[in-house]
Amino acid sequence: MNKYTITLIITVVAVTLDQLTKYLVRLDIPLYSSIDVFSFFNLTHLRNSGVAFGMLQNMPQQFKLPFYIAVFAIALSVLIMIIKNTEEKNRSMIIGLSLILSGAIGNSIDRFRLGYVTDFLNFHWFGNPSLNWPPFNIADSCITIGAILVIATGLFKKE
């Protein structure tokens, strides 16, 4: 498979999974409600009108959409350019970049369509929900895993 086919498959699968899980959360879990799954994990329906970790939530509304469009266009352009310039044989880099692309698309669909991103994966310290990592979603996971893969590939790649 060439790098563009790999990118397309990963992006379609990841964005579909992201959008499906967010849809199911919005459908089945009332806003701000939680479902206990494990002692360290809940499904919690939240809306994030900001960016990572809720930053920029207080940005004036008239600036949010143009800001998100600009950031998305730049990110999309840079990712596509890097994928284009990545060697065909560097599969781990292609996969990592494809995951980052998938996450950017998944969260941007929410921002442009709904004005917020649905977050629901809520990990916390065993038995103490007040000690939690900020809730996130599948798109956020794709971005994080992709970034780790890109960094690891860059650090450990044999010349």
C-alpha positions as YAML, in Angstrom:
chain: A
units: angstrom
residues:
- id: 1
  name: MET
  ca: [0.00, 0.00, 0.00]
- id: 2
  name: ASN
  ca: [1.26, 3.47, -0.75]
- id: 3
  name: LYS
  ca: [1.37, 6.25, 1.84]
- id: 4
  name: TYR
  ca: [-1.74, 7.99, 0.49]
- id: 5
  name: THR
  ca: [-3.83, 4.81, 0.74]
- id: 6
  name: ILE
  ca: [-2.61, 4.28, 4.32]
- id: 7
  name: THR
  ca: [-3.43, 7.90, 5.18]
- id: 8
  name: LEU
  ca: [-6.89, 7.64, 3.63]
- id: 9
  name: ILE
  ca: [-7.76, 4.37, 5.40]
- id: 10
  name: ILE
  ca: [-6.56, 5.55, 8.82]
- id: 11
  name: THR
  ca: [-8.32, 8.90, 8.42]
- id: 12
  name: VAL
  ca: [-11.66, 7.43, 7.32]
- id: 13
  name: VAL
  ca: [-11.66, 4.77, 10.07]
- id: 14
  name: ALA
  ca: [-10.53, 7.12, 12.85]
- id: 15
  name: VAL
  ca: [-12.85, 10.02, 11.93]
- id: 16
  name: THR
  ca: [-15.80, 7.61, 11.59]
- id: 17
  name: LEU
  ca: [-15.07, 6.06, 15.00]
- id: 18
  name: ASP
  ca: [-14.65, 9.50, 16.55]
- id: 19
  name: GLN
  ca: [-17.88, 10.89, 15.11]
- id: 20
  name: LEU
  ca: [-19.85, 7.72, 15.93]
- id: 21
  name: THR
  ca: [-18.74, 7.66, 19.58]
- id: 22
  name: LYS
  ca: [-19.47, 11.36, 20.03]
- id: 23
  name: TYR
  ca: [-22.90, 10.91, 18.45]
- id: 24
  name: LEU
  ca: [-23.70, 7.99, 20.78]
- id: 25
  name: VAL
  ca: [-22.58, 9.99, 23.82]
- id: 26
  name: ARG
  ca: [-24.77, 12.95, 22.81]
- id: 27
  name: LEU
  ca: [-27.66, 10.57, 22.17]
- id: 28
  name: ASP
  ca: [-27.44, 8.37, 25.27]
- id: 29
  name: ILE
  ca: [-25.75, 10.33, 28.08]
- id: 30
  name: PRO
  ca: [-27.34, 13.57, 29.30]
- id: 31
  name: LEU
  ca: [-25.01, 16.57, 29.31]
- id: 32
  name: TYR
  ca: [-22.82, 16.67, 32.46]
- id: 33
  name: SER
  ca: [-23.89, 13.14, 33.44]
- id: 34
  name: SER
  ca: [-21.52, 10.21, 34.00]
- id: 35
  name: ILE
  ca: [-21.65, 6.47, 33.68]
- id: 36
  name: ASP
  ca: [-19.24, 4.60, 35.95]
- id: 37
  name: VAL
  ca: [-17.34, 1.98, 33.96]
- id: 38
  name: PHE
  ca: [-14.38, 1.18, 36.23]
- id: 39
  name: SER
  ca: [-13.13, 2.63, 39.53]
- id: 40
  name: PHE
  ca: [-10.75, 4.81, 37.51]
- id: 41
  name: PHE
  ca: [-12.87, 5.54, 34.42]
- id: 42
  name: ASN
  ca: [-16.23, 7.14, 33.62]
- id: 43
  name: LEU
  ca: [-18.05, 8.10, 30.46]
- id: 44
  name: THR
  ca: [-18.91, 11.75, 31.12]
- id: 45
  name: HIS
  ca: [-20.76, 13.89, 28.57]
- id: 46
  name: LEU
  ca: [-19.13, 17.31, 28.35]
- id: 47
  name: ARG
  ca: [-18.89, 20.12, 25.82]
- id: 48
  name: ASN
  ca: [-15.59, 21.88, 25.19]
- id: 49
  name: SER
  ca: [-15.99, 25.18, 23.37]
- id: 50
  name: GLY
  ca: [-12.27, 25.88, 23.67]
- id: 51
  name: VAL
  ca: [-9.21, 23.96, 22.52]
- id: 52
  name: ALA
  ca: [-7.05, 21.38, 24.33]
- id: 53
  name: PHE
  ca: [-7.84, 21.17, 28.05]
- id: 54
  name: GLY
  ca: [-10.56, 23.80, 27.62]
- id: 55
  name: MET
  ca: [-8.14, 26.64, 26.87]
- id: 56
  name: LEU
  ca: [-9.57, 29.64, 24.97]
- id: 57
  name: GLN
  ca: [-13.14, 28.93, 26.10]
- id: 58
  name: ASN
  ca: [-13.50, 32.59, 27.03]
- id: 59
  name: MET
  ca: [-12.41, 33.86, 23.62]
- id: 60
  name: PRO
  ca: [-15.08, 36.25, 22.24]
- id: 61
  name: GLN
  ca: [-17.51, 34.31, 20.05]
- id: 62
  name: GLN
  ca: [-16.96, 36.46, 16.95]
- id: 63
  name: PHE
  ca: [-13.26, 35.43, 16.91]
- id: 64
  name: LYS
  ca: [-13.68, 31.71, 17.61]
- id: 65
  name: LEU
  ca: [-14.85, 30.46, 14.22]
- id: 66
  name: PRO
  ca: [-12.32, 32.46, 12.15]
- id: 67
  name: PHE
  ca: [-9.57, 31.38, 14.56]
- id: 68
  name: TYR
  ca: [-10.55, 27.69, 14.33]
- id: 69
  name: ILE
  ca: [-10.80, 27.87, 10.53]
- id: 70
  name: ALA
  ca: [-7.33, 29.44, 10.27]
- id: 71
  name: VAL
  ca: [-5.74, 26.93, 12.66]
- id: 72
  name: PHE
  ca: [-7.42, 24.00, 10.87]
- id: 73
  name: ALA
  ca: [-6.36, 25.24, 7.42]
- id: 74
  name: ILE
  ca: [-2.76, 25.69, 8.56]
- id: 75
  name: ALA
  ca: [-2.65, 22.32, 10.33]
- id: 76
  name: LEU
  ca: [-4.21, 20.54, 7.36]
- id: 77
  name: SER
  ca: [-1.77, 22.17, 4.92]
- id: 78
  name: VAL
  ca: [1.28, 21.40, 7.05]
- id: 79
  name: LEU
  ca: [0.24, 17.78, 7.67]
- id: 80
  name: ILE
  ca: [-0.46, 17.13, 3.99]
- id: 81
  name: MET
  ca: [2.87, 18.71, 3.02]
- id: 82
  name: ILE
  ca: [4.78, 16.61, 5.57]
- id: 83
  name: ILE
  ca: [3.01, 13.41, 4.45]
- id: 84
  name: LYS
  ca: [3.83, 14.26, 0.83]
- id: 85
  name: ASN
  ca: [7.51, 14.72, 1.71]
- id: 86
  name: THR
  ca: [7.77, 11.64, 3.94]
- id: 87
  name: GLU
  ca: [9.45, 8.63, 2.38]
- id: 88
  name: GLU
  ca: [7.13, 5.81, 1.37]
- id: 89
  name: LYS
  ca: [9.06, 3.31, 3.54]
- id: 90
  name: ASN
  ca: [8.72, 5.40, 6.72]
- id: 91
  name: ARG
  ca: [5.45, 3.75, 7.75]
- id: 92
  name: SER
  ca: [5.53, 4.75, 11.43]
- id: 93
  name: MET
  ca: [5.80, 8.43, 10.46]
- id: 94
  name: ILE
  ca: [2.97, 8.06, 7.91]
- id: 95
  name: ILE
  ca: [0.75, 6.36, 10.51]
- id: 96
  name: GLY
  ca: [1.54, 8.99, 13.16]
- id: 97
  name: LEU
  ca: [0.84, 11.88, 10.80]
- id: 98
  name: SER
  ca: [-2.37, 10.20, 9.62]
- id: 99
  name: LEU
  ca: [-3.57, 9.88, 13.23]
- id: 100
  name: ILE
  ca: [-2.85, 13.55, 13.89]
- id: 101
  name: LEU
  ca: [-4.72, 14.45, 10.68]
- id: 102
  name: SER
  ca: [-7.66, 12.26, 11.75]
- id: 103
  name: GLY
  ca: [-7.89, 13.92, 15.15]
- id: 104
  name: ALA
  ca: [-7.75, 17.40, 13.65]
- id: 105
  name: ILE
  ca: [-10.53, 16.55, 11.21]
- id: 106
  name: GLY
  ca: [-12.69, 14.82, 13.84]
- id: 107
  name: ASN
  ca: [-12.59, 17.71, 16.30]
- id: 108
  name: SER
  ca: [-12.96, 20.30, 13.53]
- id: 109
  name: ILE
  ca: [-16.16, 18.64, 12.31]
- id: 110
  name: ASP
  ca: [-17.61, 19.20, 15.80]
- id: 111
  name: ARG
  ca: [-16.35, 22.78, 16.09]
- id: 112
  name: PHE
  ca: [-17.71, 23.82, 12.70]
- id: 113
  name: ARG
  ca: [-20.99, 21.90, 12.97]
- id: 114
  name: LEU
  ca: [-21.84, 22.28, 16.67]
- id: 115
  name: GLY
  ca: [-19.65, 25.10, 17.97]
- id: 116
  name: TYR
  ca: [-18.05, 22.79, 20.55]
- id: 117
  name: VAL
  ca: [-16.30, 19.44, 20.82]
- id: 118
  name: THR
  ca: [-17.92, 16.53, 22.66]
- id: 119
  name: ASP
  ca: [-15.60, 15.04, 25.29]
- id: 120
  name: PHE
  ca: [-16.47, 11.90, 27.22]
- id: 121
  name: LEU
  ca: [-13.47, 9.75, 28.18]
- id: 122
  name: ASN
  ca: [-12.89, 10.61, 31.84]
- id: 123
  name: PHE
  ca: [-10.00, 8.93, 33.67]
- id: 124
  name: HIS
  ca: [-9.39, 9.63, 37.36]
- id: 125
  name: TRP
  ca: [-7.51, 8.31, 40.36]
- id: 126
  name: PHE
  ca: [-9.05, 5.09, 41.70]
- id: 127
  name: GLY
  ca: [-12.13, 5.93, 43.73]
- id: 128
  name: ASN
  ca: [-11.55, 9.69, 43.61]
- id: 129
  name: PRO
  ca: [-13.24, 11.37, 40.61]
- id: 130
  name: SER
  ca: [-12.03, 14.80, 41.76]
- id: 131
  name: LEU
  ca: [-8.46, 13.74, 40.83]
- id: 132
  name: ASN
  ca: [-9.03, 13.37, 37.12]
- id: 133
  name: TRP
  ca: [-7.28, 13.97, 33.83]
- id: 134
  name: PRO
  ca: [-9.27, 16.45, 31.72]
- id: 135
  name: PRO
  ca: [-11.91, 14.50, 29.74]
- id: 136
  name: PHE
  ca: [-11.14, 13.88, 26.09]
- id: 137
  name: ASN
  ca: [-12.40, 11.96, 23.03]
- id: 138
  name: ILE
  ca: [-11.22, 9.63, 20.26]
- id: 139
  name: ALA
  ca: [-9.92, 12.51, 18.11]
- id: 140
  name: ASP
  ca: [-7.80, 13.77, 21.02]
- id: 141
  name: SER
  ca: [-6.47, 10.23, 21.48]
- id: 142
  name: CYS
  ca: [-5.54, 10.04, 17.80]
- id: 143
  name: ILE
  ca: [-3.65, 13.34, 18.02]
- id: 144
  name: THR
  ca: [-1.78, 12.23, 21.15]
- id: 145
  name: ILE
  ca: [-0.90, 8.75, 19.88]
- id: 146
  name: GLY
  ca: [0.07, 10.20, 16.49]
- id: 147
  name: ALA
  ca: [2.32, 12.83, 18.09]
- id: 148
  name: ILE
  ca: [4.02, 10.20, 20.26]
- id: 149
  name: LEU
  ca: [4.59, 8.03, 17.18]
- id: 150
  name: VAL
  ca: [6.00, 10.95, 15.15]
- id: 151
  name: ILE
  ca: [8.34, 11.98, 17.99]
- id: 152
  name: ALA
  ca: [9.46, 8.40, 18.64]
- id: 153
  name: THR
  ca: [10.08, 7.86, 14.93]
- id: 154
  name: GLY
  ca: [12.15, 11.03, 14.79]
- id: 155
  name: LEU
  ca: [14.16, 10.08, 17.86]
- id: 156
  name: PHE
  ca: [14.83, 6.45, 16.99]
- id: 157
  name: LYS
  ca: [14.96, 6.50, 13.20]
- id: 158
  name: LYS
  ca: [18.13, 4.96, 11.83]
- id: 159
  name: GLU
  ca: [19.81, 7.13, 9.22]
...
